[in-house]
Amino acid sequence: MNTLHIKTGDTVQVMSGKDKGKQGKVLEVSPKEKKVIIEGRNVVTKHVKARRQGEFGGRVSAEAPIYACKVMPVCPKCNKPTRVGHEVKGDKKIRVCKRCGAEL
């Protein structure tokens, strides 16, 4: 089983690439490919052909997947990118900020 430190709905910061330093919300996670799709980041232009009569082809902008190792979750408390720690609280395992200890 492949697991990632990023979950759907997390706010993350891109650490490398053309969108370095920018933040966005995670829309989709693909643990098998180790990639994530971030809202408004890594936008690419796709050339789409019309499939049915009456439909239009053209250029469409869409978010492309980015490797999860190139992004870091942003802590809601200290508002900085952080590594993810794990703590056991009761019978649940929770993710915590390594900087300040706040729950992610």
N, C-alpha and C positions, 0 to 999 in steps of 0.2 A: 504494500500500500504506500503510495506517495503522498506525503503531507507537506504543506507549505506554511510559512509563517504569516501569510497574507490570507484574509478571508473576504468574501463578498461584502461590500458596504464599508470597508475600511477606507480611511483617508490616507493616502500614501504620497511620498515625495520621490520623484525620479532622480536617481543618483548619477546616471550617465546616459549619454546619447544626446539627440537633438533637443529633447525637452528637459535637460538637466536643470534641477532646482525648482521645477514646477510641481504643484500638487494637484491631486484629483481623486475622485471617488472610484473605487474598484467596482466595475459592473459585472465582471465574470472572471472566474478562476478555473484554470485547467491544470489540475495537479499532474496528470499524466504527461503533458508536454512541458510542465513547469513554467507556464506563462499566465499572464493576467491581462485583462483589457481594462484600461483606465479611461474614464469619461473625459473627452476633449484632449487627450494626449496621444501621441504617435499617430496622428491623422494622416492617412494616405488617400490618394485619388485613384479610384478604380474606373476603368472604362467598361461600361455595361452595354450590352447589345439588347435591343428590343426583342422580347420573347414572343409576344402575341401582337396581333394586328390592333392598332390603336394605342399601344404602349410606346413610350419613348425610350430611346437609348441615350447615352451621354456619359458624362463624367460624374461620378458619385464620390463624395468624401465619406470615409468611414474610419473608425478607430481600429488599429491593427494590434495584435497581441505583442506584449513585451515580456522578456524574461523576468521572472519574479526576483531573481538575484540582483536586478538592477534597480529595485525599488525598496524603500524602507517605510514602515508604518509611521504615522505622525501621532504623537501622544496628545490626547485631548487636553491634558492638564498643563504640560509645559510647552505645547505647540511646537515641538522640534522632532525631527526624525530620530527614531530610536531602535535599538535592537529589542527583540522580544524575549522576555523571560517567562517562566512558568511557575505557578504556585498552586498548591492544593488548598482549597477553601472548602471545608466540610467534605462532601463527597465529589466535588467538582474540581477540575483542573482549569485554572484561568490563565489568560495571557496578561502579563504586566510589563510596564515600561522599565527598562534597565536604568534610565536616568533618575526618575523620581519615584518609581514603585506604584504609580497609578494603574488602575485596571484599563486594559485596552478593549 
